[in-house]
């Protein structure tokens, strides 16, 4: 059977449906986190905003409770960056990412990695964090006292990539302070990590959350290489498509693929949102002319907003005394009044969520 062609808009709507961005959904917070597989969490606040944009009546306390109960954890996963994931998914999939995380020590540190004796460092790091949750600054001080001639930041990075660690939540506003304590994952969760990698499950879960997608899309999102054999082994269980450029795309059979004319509401996505980082080819989300605006020179991924399902600009929040302001920067002027009105309404609601103690709210730049 020939591969079914999918237009750019059809891919857009399919991805938004998986991401709960065609309409807010009435889904328990833990189920939403697992449906998305994980939420990018380089900063503490974005996952809260990401869930607010996706769920009906999202209350930040619901996520706080999951963090405190250790049902959701903040840890290093895809691409070697911090994510929020369910404890169940972390325990099952952390070993799948281990080869990539461990290889990053050599690729990131380069010459600085050559003098490291990693197994003893990891054992020392495990013993240090097993005694009590502690910061990485404390770990580096501990290691440099024992190995004064060795690069302290290189030692700390090696421990972070080789040793499965969880960041310890607090009762601060967004769950984590600027400097957080770390704990050994198995001790913190009272459970054992799955020892073997499970690439087939990872690929199927990725497609359910981000598909239809190509092998290179999955590799870009995960940071893992060599996934083509996994896709080929799964091919009999997957559907295949072609995009407008003829690229082969894979998908789980039962995933939603709405009609390309399905309306898509105005939505604000936080910094580092996983949707923006979910594909190698991001044409389904943003015009190629604006793709460079999605990653800044210092590798920050700015907060974005969607118009008709596509990224149409970036935004920031400013607070001056009792006034909270959402400042938008559209890529091009928005011609339709209904689009501007929808963004203002959505933006004011977001401000009330992010800055609940403000007394006035305004949206500028549209």
Secondary structure as GFF3:
##gff-version 3
##sequence-region A 1 366
A	DSSP	beta_strand	4	5	.	.	.	ID=ss1
A	DSSP	alpha_helix	8	18	.	.	.	ID=ss2
A	DSSP	alpha_helix	29	35	.	.	.	ID=ss3
A	DSSP	beta_strand	39	40	.	.	.	ID=ss4
A	DSSP	alpha_helix	46	52	.	.	.	ID=ss5
A	DSSP	alpha_helix	60	68	.	.	.	ID=ss6
A	DSSP	beta_strand	72	76	.	.	.	ID=ss7
A	DSSP	three_ten_helix	78	80	.	.	.	ID=ss8
A	DSSP	beta_strand	82	86	.	.	.	ID=ss9
A	DSSP	alpha_helix	87	109	.	.	.	ID=ss10
A	DSSP	three_ten_helix	110	113	.	.	.	ID=ss11
A	DSSP	alpha_helix	118	131	.	.	.	ID=ss12
A	DSSP	alpha_helix	136	146	.	.	.	ID=ss13
A	DSSP	alpha_helix	152	162	.	.	.	ID=ss14
A	DSSP	beta_strand	165	167	.	.	.	ID=ss15
A	DSSP	beta_strand	182	184	.	.	.	ID=ss16
A	DSSP	alpha_helix	185	189	.	.	.	ID=ss17
A	DSSP	alpha_helix	199	210	.	.	.	ID=ss18
A	DSSP	alpha_helix	215	222	.	.	.	ID=ss19
A	DSSP	alpha_helix	228	234	.	.	.	ID=ss20
A	DSSP	three_ten_helix	235	237	.	.	.	ID=ss21
A	DSSP	beta_strand	238	242	.	.	.	ID=ss22
A	DSSP	beta_strand	248	252	.	.	.	ID=ss23
A	DSSP	beta_strand	267	269	.	.	.	ID=ss24
A	DSSP	three_ten_helix	288	294	.	.	.	ID=ss25
A	DSSP	beta_strand	304	307	.	.	.	ID=ss26
A	DSSP	beta_strand	310	320	.	.	.	ID=ss27
A	DSSP	beta_strand	323	330	.	.	.	ID=ss28
A	DSSP	alpha_helix	337	354	.	.	.	ID=ss29
A	DSSP	beta_strand	360	364	.	.	.	ID=ss30
###
